[in-house]
Amino acid sequence: MQMPDPDPNILSRKARIVARLRQVLPADAVISDEAETRAYECDALTAYRCPPLAAVLPSTTQEVSDILRICHDEGVPVVPRGSGTSLAGGALPTADSVILGVARMNAVLETDYANRVIRVQTGRTNLSVSGAVEEEDFFYAPDPSSQLACAIAGNIAMNSGGAHCLKYGVTTNNLMGVTLVQMDGTVVEIGGAHLDAGGLDLLGVICGSEGQLGVVTEATLRILRKPEGARPVLMGFDSNEVAGACVSDIIKAGVLPVAIEFMDRPCIRATEDFAKAGYPDCEALLIVEVEGSPAEIDEQLALILEIARRHNPVELREAADADEAGRIWLGRKSAFGAMGSINDYMCLDGTIPVSELPYVLKRIGEMSQEFGLEVANVFHAGDGNMHPLILFNANEPGQLETCEAFGAEILKLCVEVGGCLTGEHGVGIEKRDLMSVQYGAADLEAQMAIKDVFDPKWLLNPAKVFPLDVSEGRRALRVAAE
């Protein structure tokens, strides 16, 4: 079958836009060849793909400003992209959009140990921020499982957390200032290197806004002194519900571990085969870590172990040394990769009150039977940030749709018990049509009114976050008004 010739008007527009972008960027920073743009056709939610019109790789804030000004003039949508590790389709392009990747923007711009801050370009990876300050015994606290690869830009966009967020908070709790480029190319500074910086406090609006309001090119981050010591303990239980009850009791007791991580049998089994971490044979596993001085660690662990014993654990294992502690965490950090080595899966991130863990885990198990798809649970149990991994076969017709329907029911359950749709992965395209489950029409209108202010033409990261019919209708109205 002969394919129709490309629309000459579209080709002409693309040629004009690419030519203008090449006027402000080095030759190798503009990617327009159709085969080469396929490297940017999806993020880590690989079930959905769409090659962009072009991709650009700026190195400076000024280059980002020039790119956005051109795209604003041309009416071209822009999709900001960090490292492409989004699990919610947050960096999925549209066919008429330009991908703006910040991977080349990875410099450390300033380090101030006296005031405990570091300023970096946002293409820098999460783990390398700690790497830049570790010789002075400092670290950057947020530690998502993808921290080896994920960029600070994406962490800010999705307000990412990690295993240690129970004690140290998520990105918004460790972000002090940003350089933001608006869609028309205007560069603004928000916050700064100290608390209560002058001007409107807009950091809470920017952090977690999923690239809807602007492109963050530089970030001032809080760095902390490394703790004197840390020690994890493994706890094995004979059911998910019992493990969930143990978590709830630890939190109710007032003790604050640095992390409480949960894994169930399917995940334990896959992780053990993959990483050889030495995990016990049990239905559910908790990794609880505390930190501080030796005396503080002993005191905290004594209380935590006392609580655990009330739930009849099948195994309690305290890390004897740094090597054993490293192996305990190796297993948890390898969990997503381990599951991916045996099956396709969809990873969710609904958040619930910790007290609801036993009930929600029970319902997920029941729904697994109803939908006929296995679920592996691995998540940040201390703050109720669930990460159920729904296993499916992408090559079997209908399984992806069943998986998505199952995932939607889990997220609705999270909202029903007092939680929310997303803890750190963001809404992206994955949850956009579930937003009305959590928010009423007035709530959504208020959120969209903020976007109207920052991005009046609705060109930034289109078809994300808001229900598609609502957002595209809003965008069409803006276009018609010009």
N, C-alpha and C positions, 0 to 999 in steps of 0.2 A: 504494500500500500504506500503510495507516494504521500509524504507529509506536505502540508501546505507551506508555502513560503512565509518566512517571518514578516510580521507587519512592518512595513518600511518606516512608519511614523514612530513606532516603538524603538526600532534600531537607531533612527536619527536622534531621538531623545536620549537614548543611552549613550551614544557617541558624544553628544554635547556635554552631558553630565560628566562622563569620564574625562573628557578633555579639560574641563574646568577643574576637576579634582587634581589632575596631573600638573596643573599650573601652580599648585600650592604644596605639592608633596613630591618627595623623591620618586623616581620612576618605579622602583621596586615596592613602593608603599601603596600602589593602586593595582588591584587585581580585578580584571574584567573578563578574562577568558572564561568561557562557560565551563570547561573542564576544571579549571583551577578554583572557580567559585564553589564547586561542590564540596570542598573542604569545610565550607561554612554553612552547609545546607541544614544542619541540625546541631543540637547540643546533646547532652547525655540522655535526654528523652528521645531516643533514636527511632521510636515508632512513627515520628512525624518529621518530614523532610521537605525542604523547598529551597532551591538555589536562589541566592539573592541577585539583584541586578549587578552589583559589584561589591567588593570589600576593600576597605582602606585600613592602613596600619600606621597611624600617626606616632610620633615620638615625643611630642611636646604639647602643652596646653594650647599654645598658639596654633599649632596645626589642627587640633581638634576644633578650635574656634573657627578657623577658615573652612573646614569641612562642613560644619553645621551651618555656617552662613550661606554657603553655596547650596546645600540641600534645602535650606529654608527658602531661598530665592526660587529654586526650581520646583518646590512643592514635593520633594522626594522624602519618603519616610526613612528614618534612620533607626537601626537596631543596635544598641550598644552591646558589646560582647567582651567578657573578661577572658576566662580560660575555656569557656564552653562546657563547664561541668554541671550546669543547671539540670536538675532532675524534673523540672516542671515546664520545660519548653520556654524558659525565660529569654533565651537568645535565638529562638526560631525566627528566621527571616520570612518576609513576604516577597513575592516575585518582583515587586516594584521597589524594593528597599535596598539601601546601602548598609552593609554590616560595618560598624565602626569598632574594630578590635584594638584593645589597649595593651596587647601582649608586649610591645616594644617599649612601653612606658614602665620600666621596672627599676628605676634608680632609687636609692636612698638619698633624700635631699638634705636632711638635717637630723642629727641625733642630739638630744639634750637629756643627759642622765640626771642632772641636778633636779630638773622638773619632770622627769620620767615621761618624756614624750619622744616620738620619732615621727618624722614627716617623710612620706614615701609617695612615689608615683603609684597609681592604683593598679597597674599591670603586674606589680610585684606579687609573688605567690605568698600565701598565708604563712607557710612554714619558714620561708626565707626572711620574714620580718624578725622572727625569733632568732634565726641564724645570724642576723646582722648585729645583734646585741648580746649574744650568749657569752662572749668572752668577758663581758663586764657583769656576768651573772644576772642578766635581765631576760625577760621573755614577754611575748605578746600572748595574752590569755586565750582568746577564742580559738578553738582547734577543731574545726569540722573534719570529718573522716577523710575528705578529699584535700586536706590542707597541703599535701605535697604538690598538688597541681592547681588548686583553685586560686583565683586572684582576689586581691583586696577589693577591687571594683565590684565583683560579684558578691562578695561577703557583705558589702555595704548595700548593694541593691536588694538583697534578700534578707538582710539582718541575720546572718548566719550565726550559729552557736557552736556546738561541739560537746564532747564528753565532759569538759570541765566547766561548762556554763552554769552548773548548779551553784558553784561558789563565786565564780568570776563574772557571770553574766554573759550576754550575747554581744554582738558587734556594737549595738547602740550604747551599751554600757562602757565601751572601750574606745569609742570614737569621739574625738574632741573638736575636729574641724575638717572642712573639705573645701577644695576649689571645685566649683561647679560651672560647667559651660552650658548655657541655655540654648534652646533650639535655634535662636537667631544669631548665635555666636557670642553673646554677651557673657563675660567671665565674672563670676561673683565669688567672694570669700565668705564662708559661713562658719561661725565658731572660731576657734583658735587654739593656741598652745596652753591655755589655762582655763580653769573653770569660770563660768559666767562671763564669757567673752561678750563684747559690746554688740549691739544690734539685736534684731529679732532672733529668738531661739528657734531656728528652723531645722536643726539637725534631726529632730524626731520626725519631721516630715520627709526629709531626704532619705534617711536610713530606712530601708525597707520599701522604697517607692518603685523598685523594679525597673529602673530606667525610664520611667514615665515622665519625669520632671526635668531631667538634664543628664549630662555625662560628667561623672565625678572623675577628675584627672589626678588630683593629689589629695592625700588624707593625712591628718595629724592623729596619731594613735597613742593611746596610753600604754606604756610598758611598765612592767612590775619586776620587783626583785624576786629572784627564784626563792622558793621556800627552803627552809633548812633541810627538810627531808620529806619524803612521801612514801606511803606503803599501801598497796592494794591487797584485798582479800577476796578469794573466790567463795561463793556460796552456792551450793547445788540444792535444788528442791525437786519434789516429785510432782509438781504441777505448776502451771503458769499462774493460777489464781493464788496459790500459797506464796509464790515469789512476789506477786503484786502486793499482797497483804503485808509482807515483810517490808517492802519499800515504803508503804504508807505508814507503818509503825515507826520506821526510822525517822521519817520526816516529822511525824507528830511528836517524837521524843525531844525535838529541839536541837539535835546534833546536826552539824552541817558538814557532810563529807564534801570533798572537792568534786567527786563524781559518783554516780550510781548508774551503771549500765546493765541492761537486760538482754539476754539471748535465750531463745527457746530451743527445743530439741532439733528441729530441722536445721536451724542456723548453727547450733553447736556441732552437729554432725558434719556439715559441710565445711565449717571453719577448721575443725580438727583435721580433716583430711587434707585441707589446703595449707594450713600454717603450722600444724604439729605443735600446738601451744600447750598440750597436756591437760586439756579440759576434762572434767569428770563425765561419766555416763549418767545423765540425769535429764529430766524433762525441762527444767528451767535453770538458768544460771544468772547470778548477779555478780558484777564486779564493783566493789565498793572501795574507793580510795580516800584516804585522809592524809593530811600533810601538816607540817609544823615541826616543832622540836621533838626529840625522842619521847619526852614525857607527855607532850600533847598528843602525839600519835598513839601512844599506849593507852592513854585515858579515853580517847575517842573510840579506838577499836574495841576496848573492853566493853563499852556500852553497846556498840553496834553488834558485837558478837553475842552479847547477852540477849538482845532483841531477836537476833537470828535463831538462836537455840530454841526460843519459844515456838518457832514454826517447824521444828523437827527437820532440820536440813539433812540431806543425805551426805553432804560433805561441806566442811569448812576448811579452807586452806589459806593461811596467811603467807604472803611472800617472804621468803627467808632472806633474800638478797636482791641486789639490783638486776641480776640476770633473770631470776624468776619473775620479778616484777615486769621486766621487759617482755617476757614471753606471754604473760597474762594479757598485756595490752596489745601485743602483736596479733593475737587472735581476734580481739575486738576490732582493731583497725583494719583487719583483713576481711571482715565479714561480708561487705558488699562485693568485693572481688571474688570471694569464695562462692557466694551464691550465683554470681554471674558465670562462673566456670561450669555450673551444672545445669542451668536453665535460664530462659528469659524471665525477667521479673519486672514488676512495676513497684517502685518504692514510694510510699506515702509519708506524710509528716504531720498528720493532725495532732493537736495538742489537747490534753484533757487534765482535769484536776487529779492530783495524785491519788486522792481517796477513791476515785472511780476506776483505778487500774484493774482490780480483780474482776469487776463486772464487765468492763470493756474487753478484756482479754477473753473472758468466757463467751461473750457475744461474737467476737471475731472468729473463735473456734466453731461456733454454731453456724455462722454465715459461710465459713469455709466449706462445710458439709452441704449447705444449701446451693452454693454456686459450683461445687465440684472442682474447686481449685485450692491447692495447698498454700498455706501462708507460713512464712518464716518471720518471727518477730525479733527485732534487734533495735533497741532505742535507748534514749536518754531518760531513764526511769525517774530520776530525781526531780525533774521538772515536768514530767508528764508528756514529753515530746515523743510521740509514737513514731515508729518506722516499720510498719508491717510491709513485708515484701511479698507481693502476690505472684506466685509462680505460674507461668503459662507457656504455651508453645506458639511462638509467633508465626510458625509455618502452618499451623492448623487453622483453617478458616473459621472465623467466629470467636476464637479464643481471646483475641485482643479486646473485642467488644464486651465479652463476658467479664474479662479482667477489669475493664474500665467501669462497668456497672457495679461490680463488687467493690471496687475502690471508692466509688461514689457513696455507697451505703456505709462504708467504714467512716468516711469523712462526715456524713450526716450524723452518724452515731456520736462522733466526737463533739459536734455542736450540741446535740441533744443533751449530753451530760454536763454541759457548761464549758466546753472547750472551744477550739476554733479550727478553721480549715487548714491552717499552715503554721508550723512552728519556726521553720527556717528555710525551707526550699522555695517558698514563694508561691504565688498563684499561677503566674505564667499563663499558658493555655490550658494546663491540666485541670485547674479548678475554677476557671473564669465563669463557667456556666453554673457553678455551685455557689457563687457569691450571694445570690438571693436567698440561699438557705440560712446564711449567717446575718445578712444585712437587709433591712427594709429599703424601700424605694428612696426614702428621705436620706438614709445613710449613704447609699450609693451616689445620690445626687450631690451630697456634700463632698465626697471624695472626688467626683468628676469636676466639680467646681474648682477644686485646687489645681487639677490638671489644666483647666481652662486658663488659669492665671499664668502658669509656668510654660505651657505649650499650647497657645491658642489655636494653632492649626491642627493639633492632634497628629503630629508627625513622628513623635518619639515612641518607639517600641509598640507599633500598632498591633491590634488584635490580641492584646494581653490584658490580664487582670480583671477587666470588667466584662460582663456578659456580652457576647459578640454582637448580638442585635442592637444592644444599647450603645456600645462604644462605636460601632460602625455608623449608627444613626447619628450620633453626636458628631462624628468626623464629617459626615456628609453635610450636616447643617453648617459646620464651620466653612467647608469648601464653598457651599452655595452662597454664604454671606459675603464672600470676597468679591 
